[in-house]
């Protein structure tokens, strides 16, 4: 089992190395001087006009005057030290800015993933168990509609109804000015309700549809018939036998959806003016801050790979069939 887990870790490590390598290649394939992508447009042209020697020294610092393999080794060394460059827009190291903004994105993303998985998975299991019932038809139609509607559109609708007209929640932002302590925490929670709701409503559709399908397929399996023969009730069979059996499928689905969820939270942040990674990427694009933009994309890509790796390892330890397969292998 541990050999299998080690092989999976190596596989995802190679995926991270591939992403980092592509990041290195893309910067050097950009039209013009690669320093534009490394320093940012504003810094590059400022040094070009005011201090060409400093620009030349910056090129030497990044190893652009050396062979490509030496540049690649230097690039990897900088990344291992956590050096993603300097952002001209904020005037700080890229990693420092990303880490500060990432925590606000995780405040929305983590609860949204958990709630959408629980909501979609549980309702999908019930709908798959009661196939072709009124509940199944109503829930399936609802979640198909939610899947078709982008998260940011759902956010706009929630803002219009619950904030603008009803006045129940703030229109945008993260917390009221001047609030401190418990008041600030309560204000922050009120500001998170609508963004998280928009993400959960959209994100729960895929877990629902997957669980409905796998539960429906599992209803005729021999172990289900055996459980009924032992006198167990329908709900007990569903949640004690079928759901644990198909849980790895749900975990895998959620892991594969992580990239989609990350993209959704970035757009939802822009709708609600939430100061996370979404608005950070928007600011980087508008200001043409290439070091910040490339650092954000690299960070998010590695985060999605890490989420898939954790889900893969979770399936390895949760599913006895995988463990038995490894022990016989």
Backbone as numpy.savetxt, mean C-alpha at the origin, in Angstrom:
# Nx Ny Nz CAx CAy CAz Cx Cy Cz
10.69 -26.45 6.56 9.85 -25.25 6.56 10.73 -24.00 6.56
11.80 -24.03 7.39 12.66 -22.85 7.46 13.44 -22.66 6.17
13.79 -23.77 5.51 14.46 -23.66 4.22 13.53 -23.03 3.19
12.25 -23.41 3.25 11.26 -22.83 2.34 11.10 -21.33 2.61
11.02 -20.96 3.90 10.89 -19.55 4.25 12.11 -18.76 3.82
13.29 -19.35 3.97 14.52 -18.68 3.53 14.52 -18.46 2.03
14.05 -19.46 1.28 13.97 -19.32 -0.18 13.01 -18.20 -0.58
11.88 -18.07 0.14 10.94 -16.99 -0.15 11.56 -15.63 0.15
12.28 -15.55 1.27 12.92 -14.28 1.63 13.95 -13.88 0.58
14.72 -14.85 0.11 15.70 -14.56 -0.95 15.01 -14.11 -2.22
13.86 -14.71 -2.53 13.13 -14.32 -3.74 12.68 -12.86 -3.66
12.15 -12.47 -2.52 11.69 -11.09 -2.38 12.87 -10.12 -2.27
13.97 -10.59 -1.71 15.18 -9.74 -1.69 15.65 -9.46 -3.11
15.60 -10.47 -3.97 15.97 -10.27 -5.38 15.00 -9.30 -6.06
13.72 -9.36 -5.67 12.75 -8.42 -6.24 13.10 -6.98 -5.85
13.50 -6.78 -4.58 13.90 -5.44 -4.13 15.14 -4.97 -4.89
16.12 -5.87 -5.05 17.34 -5.51 -5.79 17.00 -5.14 -7.23
16.07 -5.87 -7.83 15.65 -5.56 -9.20 15.03 -4.17 -9.29
14.17 -3.84 -8.32 13.53 -2.52 -8.30 14.58 -1.43 -8.15
15.52 -1.63 -7.24 16.58 -0.64 -7.02 17.43 -0.47 -8.28
17.70 -1.59 -8.97 18.49 -1.53 -10.20 17.75 -0.77 -11.29
16.46 -1.03 -11.43 15.66 -0.29 -12.42 15.63 1.20 -12.09
15.54 1.50 -10.79 15.58 2.90 -10.35 16.89 3.56 -10.78
17.99 2.84 -10.62 19.30 3.35 -11.02 19.37 3.56 -12.54
18.84 2.61 -13.30 18.92 2.69 -14.76 18.04 3.82 -15.30
16.82 3.96 -14.75 15.89 4.96 -15.26 16.43 6.37 -15.09
17.07 6.64 -13.95 17.63 7.97 -13.73 18.67 8.29 -14.79
19.49 7.29 -15.16 20.55 7.53 -16.14 20.05 7.47 -17.58
18.83 6.99 -17.79 18.25 6.98 -19.13 17.44 8.24 -19.42
17.25 9.08 -18.41 16.50 10.31 -18.62 17.23 11.22 -19.61
16.49 11.94 -20.46 17.14 12.86 -21.41 17.96 13.91 -20.67
19.11 14.25 -21.24 19.95 15.29 -20.65 20.87 14.74 -19.58
21.32 15.61 -18.72 22.28 15.28 -17.67 21.59 14.49 -16.56
22.16 13.33 -16.15 21.55 12.58 -15.03 21.48 13.37 -13.74
22.33 14.40 -13.61 22.31 15.20 -12.39 20.98 15.93 -12.20
20.25 16.18 -13.30 18.93 16.81 -13.18 18.01 15.92 -12.34
18.08 14.60 -12.58 17.26 13.67 -11.82 17.77 13.42 -10.43
19.06 13.67 -10.20 19.64 13.42 -8.88 19.58 14.65 -7.97
19.69 15.83 -8.56 19.70 17.06 -7.77 18.37 17.81 -7.80
17.57 17.55 -8.83 16.36 18.34 -9.02 16.61 19.49 -9.98
15.55 19.86 -10.70 15.70 20.89 -11.74 16.20 22.21 -11.17
15.59 22.65 -10.06 15.95 23.95 -9.50 17.41 23.99 -9.08
17.87 22.98 -8.32 19.26 22.94 -7.86 20.23 22.85 -9.03
19.86 22.03 -10.02 20.77 21.81 -11.15 21.04 23.12 -11.89
19.97 23.82 -12.28 20.16 25.03 -13.06 20.71 26.19 -12.23
20.45 26.16 -10.93 21.05 27.16 -10.05 22.56 26.99 -9.99
23.02 25.74 -9.82 24.46 25.49 -9.80 25.08 25.71 -11.17
24.34 25.37 -12.21 24.87 25.54 -13.57 25.18 27.00 -13.88
24.33 27.91 -13.39 24.53 29.32 -13.69 25.42 30.03 -12.68
25.39 29.58 -11.41 26.12 30.29 -10.37 27.44 29.65 -9.98
27.50 28.33 -10.02 28.71 27.65 -9.55 28.93 26.36 -10.34
29.41 26.46 -11.57 29.63 25.24 -12.38 30.61 24.25 -11.74
31.56 24.77 -10.98 32.51 23.88 -10.31 31.82 23.00 -9.26
30.87 23.61 -8.54 30.12 22.83 -7.56 29.27 21.77 -8.25
28.74 22.09 -9.43 27.97 21.12 -10.20 28.86 19.96 -10.63
30.07 20.30 -11.04 31.02 19.26 -11.44 31.39 18.39 -10.25
31.56 19.02 -9.07 31.88 18.26 -7.86 30.72 17.34 -7.46
29.48 17.82 -7.67 28.32 16.97 -7.37 28.29 15.75 -8.27
28.65 15.94 -9.55 28.73 14.79 -10.46 29.76 13.79 -10.01
30.91 14.30 -9.53 31.95 13.40 -9.03 31.50 12.69 -7.76
30.72 13.40 -6.90 30.22 12.78 -5.66 29.31 11.61 -5.97
28.47 11.74 -7.00 27.58 10.65 -7.40 28.28 9.63 -8.28
29.56 9.85 -8.59 30.32 8.89 -9.38 30.01 8.90 -10.86
29.45 10.01 -11.38 29.07 10.05 -12.79 30.27 10.14 -13.72
31.44 10.42 -13.15 32.66 10.46 -13.97 33.37 9.11 -14.00
32.72 8.09 -13.44 33.33 6.76 -13.35 32.55 5.76 -14.18
33.12 4.56 -14.40 32.40 3.52 -15.17 31.07 3.17 -14.52
30.15 2.64 -15.34 28.79 2.41 -14.90 28.70 1.43 -13.73
29.58 0.41 -13.71 29.53 -0.55 -12.61 29.98 0.08 -11.29
30.92 1.02 -11.37 31.35 1.74 -10.17 30.22 2.65 -9.68
29.52 3.29 -10.62 28.37 4.12 -10.27 27.29 3.30 -9.57
27.06 2.08 -10.09 26.03 1.22 -9.51 26.40 0.81 -8.08
27.68 0.45 -7.88 28.13 0.08 -6.54 27.99 1.26 -5.58
28.33 2.45 -6.04 28.21 3.64 -5.20 26.75 3.93 -4.89
25.89 3.75 -5.88 24.45 3.96 -5.68 23.89 3.00 -4.64
24.26 1.73 -4.73 23.78 0.74 -3.76 24.30 1.06 -2.36
25.54 1.50 -2.28 26.11 1.86 -0.99 25.36 3.02 -0.35
25.00 4.01 -1.15 24.24 5.15 -0.62 22.87 4.71 -0.11
22.21 3.82 -0.86 20.89 3.36 -0.44 20.97 2.54 0.85
22.00 1.72 0.98 22.16 0.93 2.19 22.40 1.81 3.41
22.99 2.98 3.19 23.20 3.93 4.29 21.96 4.80 4.53
20.91 4.58 3.72 19.70 5.38 3.86 19.79 6.75 3.22
20.73 6.91 2.31 20.92 8.20 1.63 20.16 8.18 0.31
18.99 8.81 0.29 18.18 8.90 -0.92 18.36 10.24 -1.62
19.29 11.02 -1.14 19.53 12.32 -1.73 18.93 13.44 -0.90
18.92 14.64 -1.48 18.46 15.84 -0.79 17.34 16.46 -1.62
16.24 16.83 -0.96 15.12 17.43 -1.67 15.25 18.95 -1.71
15.35 19.52 -2.89 15.46 20.99 -2.97 14.17 21.70 -2.55
13.02 21.06 -2.70 11.74 21.70 -2.37 11.60 21.91 -0.86
11.99 20.91 -0.07 11.88 21.01 1.38 13.21 21.36 2.06
14.30 21.25 1.32 15.61 21.57 1.89 16.05 20.61 2.97
15.65 19.35 2.86 15.99 18.34 3.85 16.38 17.05 3.14
17.00 16.09 3.86 17.24 14.77 3.26 15.92 14.10 2.88
15.92 13.43 1.73 14.70 12.80 1.22 14.14 11.78 2.22
15.01 10.97 2.81 14.56 9.93 3.74 13.85 10.54 4.95
14.36 11.64 5.45 13.73 12.30 6.61 12.32 12.76 6.29
12.13 13.35 5.11 10.81 13.84 4.71 9.86 12.66 4.49
10.35 11.59 3.84 9.49 10.44 3.55 9.04 9.75 4.84
9.95 9.56 5.78 9.59 8.89 7.03 8.56 9.69 7.82
8.68 11.02 7.77 7.70 11.85 8.48 6.32 11.73 7.84
6.27 11.75 6.52 4.98 11.68 5.83 4.41 10.26 5.82
5.28 9.25 5.81 4.81 7.86 5.72 3.95 7.48 6.92
4.27 8.00 8.09 3.49 7.62 9.27 2.04 8.09 9.15
1.82 9.24 8.49 0.45 9.73 8.33 -0.30 8.90 7.29
0.42 8.42 6.28 -0.22 7.52 5.32 -0.60 6.20 5.98
0.28 5.68 6.83 0.00 4.41 7.51 -1.18 4.54 8.46
-1.41 5.74 9.03 -2.57 5.95 9.90 -3.86 5.70 9.14
-3.86 6.00 7.85 -5.05 5.70 7.03 -5.01 4.29 6.46
-3.83 3.86 5.99 -3.73 2.62 5.23 -3.94 1.38 6.10
-3.29 1.32 7.27 -3.36 0.11 8.09 -4.78 -0.17 8.57
-5.49 0.80 9.18 -6.89 0.51 9.55 -7.77 0.18 8.35
-7.52 0.86 7.21 -8.33 0.60 6.03 -8.15 -0.83 5.53
-6.92 -1.33 5.51 -6.66 -2.70 5.06 -7.31 -3.70 6.00
-7.16 -3.49 7.32 -7.73 -4.42 8.29 -9.26 -4.43 8.22
-9.86 -3.24 8.22 -11.32 -3.17 8.21 -11.92 -3.68 6.91
-11.29 -3.35 5.78 -11.82 -3.83 4.50 -11.69 -5.35 4.38
-10.62 -5.91 4.93 -10.45 -7.36 4.90 -11.50 -8.06 5.75
-11.71 -7.54 6.96 -12.70 -8.14 7.87 -14.11 -7.98 7.31
-14.44 -6.77 6.87 -15.79 -6.51 6.35 -16.06 -7.30 5.08
-15.18 -7.17 4.10 -15.38 -7.88 2.83 -15.31 -9.38 2.98
-14.35 -9.85 3.80 -14.19 -11.29 3.98 -15.37 -11.93 4.67
-15.87 -11.30 5.75 -16.98 -11.89 6.51 -18.28 -11.87 5.71
-18.56 -10.73 5.07 -19.78 -10.66 4.26 -19.70 -11.56 3.03
-18.50 -11.68 2.45 -18.32 -12.58 1.31 -18.53 -14.03 1.70
-18.08 -14.39 2.91 -18.29 -15.76 3.39 -19.78 -16.05 3.57
-20.52 -15.08 4.14 -21.95 -15.27 4.33 -22.69 -15.35 3.00
-22.29 -14.49 2.04 -22.95 -14.51 0.74 -22.66 -15.80 -0.02
-21.42 -16.29 0.09 -21.07 -17.55 -0.57 -21.77 -18.74 0.04
-22.05 -18.65 1.35 -22.75 -19.75 2.03 -24.24 -19.75 1.68
-24.81 -18.54 1.51 -26.24 -18.42 1.18 -26.38 -18.01 -0.29
-25.86 -18.83 -1.16 -25.84 -18.51 -2.59 -27.24 -18.34 -3.16
-27.38 -17.32 -4.01 -28.63 -17.01 -4.72 -29.76 -16.57 -3.80
-29.44 -16.24 -2.56 -30.46 -15.69 -1.68 -30.60 -14.19 -1.93
-31.59 -13.57 -1.31 -31.75 -12.12 -1.45 -30.53 -11.39 -0.89
-30.00 -11.89 0.22 -28.81 -11.27 0.83 -27.64 -11.34 -0.12
-27.44 -12.49 -0.74 -26.34 -12.67 -1.69 -26.48 -11.72 -2.87
-27.66 -11.62 -3.44 -27.86 -10.76 -4.62 -27.66 -9.28 -4.27
-28.19 -8.88 -3.11 -28.05 -7.48 -2.70 -26.60 -7.13 -2.40
-25.91 -7.97 -1.64 -24.52 -7.69 -1.29 -23.63 -7.71 -2.52
-23.83 -8.67 -3.41 -22.99 -8.77 -4.61 -23.16 -7.54 -5.50
-24.39 -7.11 -5.69 -24.63 -5.91 -6.49 -23.98 -4.68 -5.85
-24.08 -4.58 -4.52 -23.49 -3.44 -3.81 -21.98 -3.42 -3.94
-21.34 -4.55 -3.74 -19.87 -4.58 -3.77 -19.33 -4.47 -5.19
-20.08 -4.94 -6.17 -19.66 -4.70 -7.56 -19.69 -3.21 -7.89
-20.70 -2.53 -7.37 -20.79 -1.08 -7.56 -19.62 -0.39 -6.86
-19.30 -0.81 -5.63 -18.20 -0.20 -4.89 -16.86 -0.47 -5.55
-16.71 -1.65 -6.14 -15.45 -1.97 -6.82 -15.26 -1.11 -8.07
-16.36 -0.81 -8.75 -16.28 -0.01 -9.97 -16.02 1.46 -9.68
-16.34 1.92 -8.49 -16.16 3.34 -8.16 -14.79 3.55 -7.52
-13.95 4.42 -8.09 -12.63 4.69 -7.49 -12.76 5.25 -6.08
-11.73 5.02 -5.27 -11.76 5.47 -3.89 -11.88 6.97 -3.75
-11.22 7.72 -4.64 -11.28 9.18 -4.52 -12.68 9.70 -4.86
-13.40 9.02 -5.78 -14.79 9.40 -6.06 -15.67 9.15 -4.84
-15.44 8.02 -4.18 -16.17 7.74 -2.95 -15.87 8.81 -1.90
-14.61 9.23 -1.84 -14.25 10.29 -0.91 -14.97 11.59 -1.19
-15.06 11.96 -2.47 -15.76 13.18 -2.84 -17.25 13.12 -2.46
-17.87 11.95 -2.66 -19.28 11.79 -2.31 -19.47 11.91 -0.80
-18.59 11.29 -0.02 -18.69 11.38 1.44 -18.50 12.80 1.93
-17.55 13.51 1.32 -17.32 14.91 1.69 -18.56 15.74 1.39
-19.15 15.53 0.22 -20.32 16.31 -0.18 -21.50 16.08 0.76
-21.75 14.79 1.09 -22.94 14.46 1.89 -22.72 14.71 3.38
-21.64 14.13 3.92 -21.45 14.12 5.37 -20.72 15.34 5.91
-19.95 16.01 5.06 -19.22 17.19 5.53 -19.87 18.48 5.08
-20.07 18.62 3.77 -20.58 19.89 3.24 -22.05 20.11 3.62
-22.89 19.09 3.41 -24.32 19.26 3.68 -24.68 18.96 5.14
-24.23 17.82 5.65 -24.61 17.42 7.02 -23.73 18.08 8.08
-22.50 18.44 7.73 -21.60 19.08 8.70 -21.15 18.17 9.83
-21.18 16.86 9.61 -20.81 15.91 10.66 -19.31 15.75 10.81
-18.56 15.94 9.73 -17.12 15.74 9.75 -16.42 16.92 9.08
-15.13 17.13 9.38 -14.39 18.21 8.74 -14.28 17.99 7.24
-14.19 19.08 6.49 -14.08 18.99 5.04 -12.74 18.43 4.61
-11.66 18.85 5.27 -10.32 18.42 4.86 -9.36 18.68 6.01
-8.09 18.38 5.76 -7.06 18.60 6.76 -6.87 17.41 7.68
-6.05 17.63 8.74 -5.69 16.54 9.64 -6.10 16.82 11.07
-6.07 18.09 11.51 -6.47 18.45 12.87 -6.66 19.95 12.93
-7.50 20.39 13.85 -7.73 21.81 14.01 -6.51 22.53 14.55
-6.35 23.77 14.19 -5.21 24.55 14.65 -5.35 24.87 16.14
-4.24 24.75 16.86 -4.23 25.10 18.27 -4.69 24.01 19.20
-5.19 22.89 18.70 -5.64 21.81 19.57 -4.44 21.04 20.11
-4.54 20.59 21.36 -3.45 19.87 22.01 -4.00 18.72 22.84
-3.11 17.76 23.14 -3.45 16.66 24.02 -4.60 15.81 23.51
-5.53 15.49 24.44 -6.65 14.62 24.10 -7.56 15.28 23.06
-7.65 16.61 23.11 -8.48 17.32 22.12 -7.92 17.13 20.72
-6.59 17.19 20.61 -5.95 17.00 19.30 -6.15 15.58 18.79
-6.05 14.59 19.70 -6.24 13.20 19.29 -7.68 12.98 18.81
-8.64 13.51 19.55 -10.03 13.38 19.13 -10.30 14.08 17.80
-9.67 15.24 17.62 -9.83 15.97 16.36 -9.21 15.21 15.21
-8.05 14.58 15.47 -7.39 13.78 14.44 -8.25 12.59 14.04
-8.88 11.94 15.02 -9.75 10.80 14.72 -10.93 11.24 13.86
-11.52 12.39 14.17 -12.64 12.90 13.37 -12.20 13.16 11.92
-10.97 13.62 11.74 -10.47 13.88 10.38 -10.15 12.60 9.62
-9.92 11.49 10.35 -9.58 10.23 9.67 -10.80 9.42 9.26
-11.97 9.73 9.82 -13.14 8.88 9.60 -13.50 8.78 8.12
-13.63 9.91 7.45 -14.07 9.88 6.06 -13.01 9.30 5.12
-11.72 9.67 5.24 -10.72 9.01 4.36 -10.69 7.50 4.53
-10.73 7.04 5.78 -10.71 5.59 6.02 -11.98 4.95 5.49
-13.12 5.61 5.68 -14.39 5.07 5.17 -14.36 4.93 3.66
-13.80 5.93 2.96 -13.71 5.86 1.50 -12.83 4.69 1.07
-11.72 4.48 1.77 -10.82 3.38 1.43 -11.44 2.03 1.74
-12.15 1.93 2.87 -12.76 0.65 3.27 -13.88 0.27 2.30
-14.73 1.23 1.94 -15.85 0.92 1.05 -15.36 0.42 -0.30
-14.32 1.04 -0.81 -13.78 0.60 -2.10 -12.94 -0.67 -1.95
-12.13 -0.73 -0.89 -11.19 -1.84 -0.74 -11.80 -3.15 -0.30
-13.02 -3.11 0.26 -13.65 -4.34 0.74 -14.28 -5.15 -0.39
-14.37 -4.58 -1.59 -15.05 -5.27 -2.69 -14.30 -6.52 -3.12
-12.99 -6.41 -3.29 -12.22 -7.57 -3.76 -12.22 -8.71 -2.74
-11.94 -8.47 -1.43 -12.06 -9.56 -0.46 -13.45 -10.19 -0.44
-14.49 -9.37 -0.62 -15.86 -9.91 -0.65 -16.02 -10.88 -1.81
-15.65 -10.46 -3.00 -15.87 -11.29 -4.19 -15.03 -12.57 -4.13
-13.82 -12.47 -3.62 -12.95 -13.65 -3.53 -13.52 -14.64 -2.51
-13.88 -14.15 -1.33 -14.42 -15.04 -0.30 -15.74 -15.65 -0.73
-16.57 -14.91 -1.40 -17.84 -15.46 -1.89 -17.58 -16.62 -2.83
-16.59 -16.46 -3.70 -16.29 -17.50 -4.68 -15.71 -18.75 -4.03
-14.71 -18.58 -3.15 -14.04 -19.76 -2.58 -14.94 -20.49 -1.58
-15.78 -19.74 -0.84 -16.71 -20.40 0.08 -17.75 -21.19 -0.71
-18.21 -20.61 -1.79 -19.19 -21.30 -2.63 -18.61 -22.58 -3.21
-17.34 -22.55 -3.61 -16.70 -23.75 -4.16 -16.45 -24.80 -3.09
-16.20 -24.33 -1.84 -15.86 -25.27 -0.76 -17.08 -25.91 -0.11
-18.28 -25.37 -0.40 -19.48 -25.85 0.29 -19.77 -27.33 0.04
-19.32 -27.86 -1.09 -19.59 -29.27 -1.40 -18.44 -30.20 -1.12
-17.39 -29.72 -0.45 -16.23 -30.57 -0.15 -16.59 -31.63 0.89
-15.79 -32.70 0.90 -16.07 -33.83 1.79 -16.01 -33.45 3.26
-15.05 -32.56 3.62 -14.93 -32.22 5.04 -16.15 -31.42 5.52
-16.80 -30.69 4.61 -18.02 -29.95 4.97 -19.17 -30.93 5.17
-19.30 -31.90 4.27 -20.35 -32.90 4.42 -20.16 -33.72 5.69
-18.91 -34.00 6.03 -18.61 -34.74 7.26 -19.03 -33.93 8.49
-18.74 -32.61 8.46 -19.11 -31.74 9.58 -20.62 -31.71 9.77
-21.36 -31.67 8.67 -22.82 -31.71 8.76 -23.30 -33.06 9.31
-22.61 -34.12 8.89 -22.99 -35.45 9.36 -22.79 -35.60 10.86
-21.86 -34.81 11.42 -21.62 -34.85 12.87 -22.61 -33.99 13.64
-23.52 -33.35 12.92 -24.58 -32.59 13.58 -24.25 -31.13 13.83
-23.22 -30.59 13.21 -22.86 -29.19 13.43 -23.80 -28.28 12.66
-24.06 -27.09 13.21 -24.95 -26.13 12.56 -24.24 -25.48 11.36
-25.04 -24.84 10.48 -24.48 -24.26 9.27 -23.46 -23.18 9.54
-23.75 -22.21 10.44 -22.82 -21.13 10.73 -21.55 -21.65 11.39
-21.70 -22.69 12.23 -20.52 -23.27 12.88 -19.61 -23.94 11.84
-20.22 -24.63 10.88 -19.43 -25.25 9.80 -18.72 -24.17 8.99
-19.45 -23.08 8.73 -18.87 -22.01 7.91 -17.67 -21.38 8.58
-17.82 -20.93 9.84 -16.76 -20.15 10.47 -15.72 -21.01 11.19
-16.04 -22.26 11.52 -15.07 -23.12 12.19 -14.30 -24.01 11.21
-14.87 -24.26 10.04 -14.24 -25.21 9.12 -13.90 -24.58 7.76
-14.88 -23.96 7.14 -14.63 -23.45 5.78 -13.73 -22.22 5.80
-14.07 -21.23 6.65 -13.28 -19.98 6.66 -11.81 -20.22 7.00
-11.46 -20.99 8.04 -10.03 -21.25 8.26 -9.36 -21.96 7.09
-10.13 -22.77 6.38 -9.56 -23.52 5.25 -9.23 -22.61 4.07
-10.03 -21.56 3.87 -9.82 -20.67 2.72 -9.11 -19.38 3.13
-8.72 -19.26 4.41 -8.07 -18.04 4.88 -6.79 -17.69 4.11
-5.93 -18.67 3.76 -4.74 -18.32 2.96 -5.07 -17.64 1.63
-6.18 -18.03 1.01 -6.59 -17.37 -0.23 -6.91 -15.90 0.01
-7.59 -15.62 1.11 -7.92 -14.24 1.45 -6.66 -13.43 1.73
-5.73 -14.01 2.48 -4.48 -13.31 2.79 -3.70 -12.99 1.52
-3.63 -13.97 0.62 -2.93 -13.74 -0.65 -3.60 -12.65 -1.47
-4.93 -12.64 -1.48 -5.66 -11.62 -2.23 -5.38 -10.23 -1.66
-5.40 -10.11 -0.34 -5.15 -8.81 0.29 -3.73 -8.34 -0.02
-2.77 -9.27 0.01 -1.38 -8.90 -0.31 -1.25 -8.40 -1.74
-1.92 -9.08 -2.67 -1.87 -8.65 -4.06 -2.57 -7.31 -4.27
-3.55 -7.02 -3.41 -4.28 -5.76 -3.52 -3.57 -4.59 -2.85
-2.45 -4.88 -2.16 -1.76 -3.82 -1.42 -1.32 -2.69 -2.35
-0.81 -3.04 -3.53 -0.40 -2.01 -4.47 -1.56 -1.13 -4.88
-2.72 -1.75 -5.12 -3.93 -1.01 -5.48 -4.39 -0.14 -4.33
-4.31 -0.66 -3.11 -4.71 0.11 -1.93 -3.78 1.30 -1.72
-2.48 1.10 -1.94 -1.53 2.21 -1.78 -1.85 3.31 -2.79
-2.10 2.93 -4.05 -2.48 3.92 -5.05 -3.76 4.65 -4.66
-4.71 3.91 -4.10 -5.97 4.51 -3.68 -5.80 5.50 -2.55
-4.97 5.15 -1.56 -4.78 6.05 -0.43 -4.06 7.33 -0.85
-3.19 7.25 -1.84 -2.50 8.45 -2.31 -3.49 9.44 -2.93
-4.46 8.93 -3.71 -5.46 9.80 -4.31 -6.45 10.33 -3.27
-6.82 9.48 -2.33 -7.75 9.90 -1.28 -7.11 10.98 -0.42
-5.82 10.88 -0.16 -5.12 11.91 0.60 -5.22 13.26 -0.09
-5.10 13.27 -1.40 -5.20 14.52 -2.14 -6.59 15.13 -2.01
-7.62 14.28 -2.05 -9.01 14.77 -1.91 -9.21 15.42 -0.55
-8.67 14.82 0.51 -8.90 15.30 1.87 -7.77 16.20 2.39
-6.82 16.56 1.52 -5.68 17.40 1.93 -4.96 16.79 3.13
-4.82 15.49 3.09 -4.14 14.77 4.17 -2.64 14.77 3.86
-1.83 15.22 4.82 -0.41 15.43 4.56 0.39 14.13 4.70
0.11 13.21 3.79 0.84 11.94 3.77 1.65 11.82 2.50
1.85 10.59 2.06 2.67 10.34 0.87 1.99 10.83 -0.40
0.67 10.84 -0.44 -0.03 11.28 -1.64 0.24 12.74 -1.96
0.05 13.60 -0.96 0.32 15.02 -1.18 1.81 15.28 -1.35
2.63 14.44 -0.74 4.08 14.58 -0.92 4.48 14.32 -2.36
3.94 13.25 -2.95 4.23 12.95 -4.36 3.67 14.05 -5.26
2.50 14.55 -4.93 1.92 15.65 -5.73 2.83 16.88 -5.69
3.32 17.23 -4.50 4.23 18.37 -4.39 5.52 18.13 -5.17
6.00 16.89 -5.13 7.25 16.57 -5.85 7.06 16.70 -7.36
5.89 16.28 -7.87 5.63 16.38 -9.30 5.50 17.84 -9.72
4.72 18.61 -8.95 4.50 20.02 -9.30 5.80 20.81 -9.28
6.65 20.54 -8.27 7.90 21.29 -8.14 9.05 20.68 -8.93
8.80 19.56 -9.62 9.83 18.85 -10.37 11.01 18.47 -9.49
10.67 18.01 -8.30 11.68 17.58 -7.33 11.95 16.10 -7.58
12.86 15.80 -8.51 13.11 14.41 -8.92 13.69 13.54 -7.81
14.62 14.05 -6.98 15.09 13.18 -5.88 13.97 12.75 -4.95
13.07 13.68 -4.62 11.96 13.35 -3.73 10.99 12.39 -4.41
10.67 12.63 -5.67 9.73 11.77 -6.39 10.27 10.36 -6.53
11.52 10.23 -6.95 12.10 8.89 -7.11 12.22 8.19 -5.76
12.53 8.94 -4.69 12.61 8.34 -3.37 11.25 7.83 -2.90
10.19 8.61 -3.15 8.84 8.19 -2.76 8.42 6.92 -3.50
8.63 6.90 -4.81 8.23 5.74 -5.60 9.02 4.50 -5.21
10.32 4.68 -4.96 11.15 3.55 -4.54 10.69 3.03 -3.18
10.38 3.93 -2.27 9.96 3.55 -0.93 8.63 2.80 -0.97
7.68 3.30 -1.76 6.37 2.66 -1.85 6.45 1.29 -2.52
7.30 1.19 -3.55 7.45 -0.09 -4.24 8.02 -1.15 -3.31
9.04 -0.78 -2.57 9.64 -1.72 -1.62 8.64 -2.08 -0.52
7.81 -1.11 -0.11 6.78 -1.40 0.89 5.77 -2.42 0.41
5.36 -2.32 -0.86 4.40 -3.28 -1.42 5.04 -4.67 -1.50
6.32 -4.73 -1.90 7.01 -6.02 -1.95 7.11 -6.63 -0.55
7.40 -5.79 0.45 7.49 -6.28 1.83 6.15 -6.82 2.31
5.05 -6.14 1.95 3.71 -6.62 2.35 3.41 -7.98 1.74
3.78 -8.17 0.47 3.57 -9.47 -0.17 4.44 -10.54 0.46
5.65 -10.17 0.87 6.54 -11.15 1.52 5.97 -11.58 2.86
5.45 -10.64 3.64 4.85 -10.98 4.94 3.62 -11.86 4.77
2.80 -11.57 3.75 1.62 -12.39 3.49 2.03 -13.80 3.08
3.08 -13.90 2.27 3.56 -15.20 1.84 4.03 -16.02 3.03
4.79 -15.39 3.92 5.26 -16.10 5.11 4.10 -16.45 6.04
3.10 -15.57 6.13 1.94 -15.86 6.98 1.20 -17.09 6.47
1.04 -17.20 5.15 0.39 -18.39 4.58 1.19 -19.64 4.87
2.52 -19.51 4.87 3.37 -20.67 5.15 3.13 -21.21 6.55
2.94 -20.31 7.52 2.78 -20.75 8.91 1.32 -21.03 9.27
0.37 -20.42 8.55 -1.05 -20.63 8.86 -1.59 -21.91 8.25
-1.22 -22.18 7.01 -1.82 -23.28 6.26 -1.07 -24.58 6.53
-1.67 -25.56 7.20 -0.98 -26.83 7.46 -0.61 -27.57 6.18
-1.39 -27.37 5.10 -1.09 -28.07 3.85 0.24 -27.61 3.28
0.57 -26.32 3.43 1.85 -25.84 2.96 2.98 -26.43 3.80
2.78 -26.46 5.13 3.81 -27.02 6.01 4.02 -28.51 5.71
2.91 -29.24 5.51 3.05 -30.67 5.20 3.76 -30.88 3.88
3.44 -30.04 2.90 4.10 -30.14 1.62 5.60 -29.90 1.71
5.99 -28.94 2.58 7.41 -28.66 2.75 8.10 -29.77 3.50
7.40 -30.37 4.51 8.03 -31.43 5.27 8.23 -32.68 4.42
7.29 -32.93 3.48 7.44 -34.08 2.58 8.43 -33.78 1.46
8.60 -32.46 1.15 9.56 -32.12 0.12 10.97 -32.28 0.60
